[in-house]
Amino acid sequence: MEKKDFLGVDKDEYSPILKEDSLSFLARLCESFMPKRVLEIGTYIGFSASVMLSSCECSLVTVEKNEENASLAKVNLAPYGDRAKVVCADAGEFIKRTKLPKFDLIFLDGPKGQYLNYLPYLKKLLNHGGVLVADNVYFHGLVNGKEFVKHKLRTLVVNLRKFLDAIKNDSDFETTVYDIGDGLSVSVYNGK
Ligand SMILES: C[S@@+](CC[C@H](N)C(=O)[O-])C[C@H]1O[C@@H](n2cnc3c(N)ncnc32)[C@H](O)[C@@H]1O
């Protein structure tokens, strides 16, 4: 399905949907890595989920806090039947409490200021050899830049810096940060 055919799609340049180059990267990753089980944090209306579902034979669980978005995503992902499950919940609560089996690929695209807090829980949800992909790790250039960060964004930017440090320095992960979209980190989990 094309983006324009998605129910509720945002047509302006500030759409929260993943940037085209990051979507292509995710599609290529799914085609080559062929994950069986995928977890997505931050569904919006299900576009990145549909890209992953159509790029491999995975089953996918995607978590979205906003009820309206989750309802639209359920309609948009209906063509994938039982392979796609949209959970309307706070992702932080979900990852702490879920009893679901581990995942081969986790795509983190929810609240940016929470990536650091989510990391220990996401680690426990990854299979050995699994991959954690996080979007927006450069956050419009503010994470690596030297420019002044406005007060309302400061905690988010500091937390993203700490997230990148944590994941790069964690010996259980092998991390590469790609300069595509808004910055995409890809971390292969070598722990148990
Ligand atoms: C960048 S958008 C996701 C875009 C989507 N992955 C795509 O590319 O098609 C981030 C989404 O995360 C959701 N979100 C924000 N905080 C959340 C939370 N605590 N738990 C679950 N979802 C959350 C927002 O409502 C928003 O729809």
The ligand as an SDF file (V2000), in Angstrom:
LIG
                    3D

 27 29  0  0  0  0  0  0  0  0999 V2000
    7.3260    9.1340   15.1930 C   0  0  0  0  0  0  0  0  0  0  0  0
    5.7230    8.5330   15.4980 S   0  0  0  0  0  0  0  0  0  0  0  0
    5.8070    6.8800   14.8890 C   0  0  0  0  0  0  0  0  0  0  0  0
    5.8710    6.8180   13.3830 C   0  0  0  0  0  0  0  0  0  0  0  0
    5.7610    5.4130   12.8180 C   0  0  0  0  0  0  0  0  0  0  0  0
    6.7600    4.5400   13.4110 N   0  0  0  0  0  0  0  0  0  0  0  0
    5.9710    5.4510   11.3220 C   0  0  0  0  0  0  0  0  0  0  0  0
    7.0860    5.7600   10.8700 O   0  0  0  0  0  0  0  0  0  0  0  0
    5.0080    5.2010   10.5770 O   0  0  0  0  0  0  0  0  0  0  0  0
    5.7720    8.2830   17.2280 C   0  0  0  0  0  0  0  0  0  0  0  0
    4.4870    7.7040   17.8180 C   0  0  0  0  0  0  0  0  0  0  0  0
    4.7600    7.3320   19.1690 O   0  0  0  0  0  0  0  0  0  0  0  0
    3.5780    7.5460   19.9140 C   0  0  0  0  0  0  0  0  0  0  0  0
    3.9370    7.6310   21.3390 N   0  0  0  0  0  0  0  0  0  0  0  0
    4.4380    8.6940   22.0090 C   0  0  0  0  0  0  0  0  0  0  0  0
    4.6310    8.3880   23.3010 N   0  0  0  0  0  0  0  0  0  0  0  0
    4.2600    7.0940   23.4480 C   0  0  0  0  0  0  0  0  0  0  0  0
    4.2420    6.1880   24.5540 C   0  0  0  0  0  0  0  0  0  0  0  0
    4.6560    6.5650   25.7620 N   0  0  0  0  0  0  0  0  0  0  0  0
    3.8180    4.9280   24.3470 N   0  0  0  0  0  0  0  0  0  0  0  0
    3.4020    4.5280   23.1150 C   0  0  0  0  0  0  0  0  0  0  0  0
    3.3950    5.3410   22.0230 N   0  0  0  0  0  0  0  0  0  0  0  0
    3.8150    6.5920   22.1910 C   0  0  0  0  0  0  0  0  0  0  0  0
    3.0140    8.8490   19.3480 C   0  0  0  0  0  0  0  0  0  0  0  0
    1.6290    8.9700   19.6360 O   0  0  0  0  0  0  0  0  0  0  0  0
    3.3280    8.7080   17.8630 C   0  0  0  0  0  0  0  0  0  0  0  0
    2.2220    8.1840   17.1640 O   0  0  0  0  0  0  0  0  0  0  0  0
  1  2  1  0
  2  3  1  0
  2 10  1  0
  3  4  1  0
  4  5  1  0
  5  6  1  0
  5  7  1  0
  7  8  2  0
  7  9  1  0
 10 11  1  0
 11 12  1  0
 11 26  1  0
 12 13  1  0
 13 14  1  0
 13 24  1  0
 14 15  1  0
 14 23  1  0
 15 16  2  0
 16 17  1  0
 17 18  1  0
 17 23  2  0
 18 19  1  0
 18 20  2  0
 20 21  1  0
 21 22  2  0
 22 23  1  0
 24 25  1  0
 24 26  1  0
 26 27  1  0
M  CHG  2   2   1   9  -1
M  END
$$$$
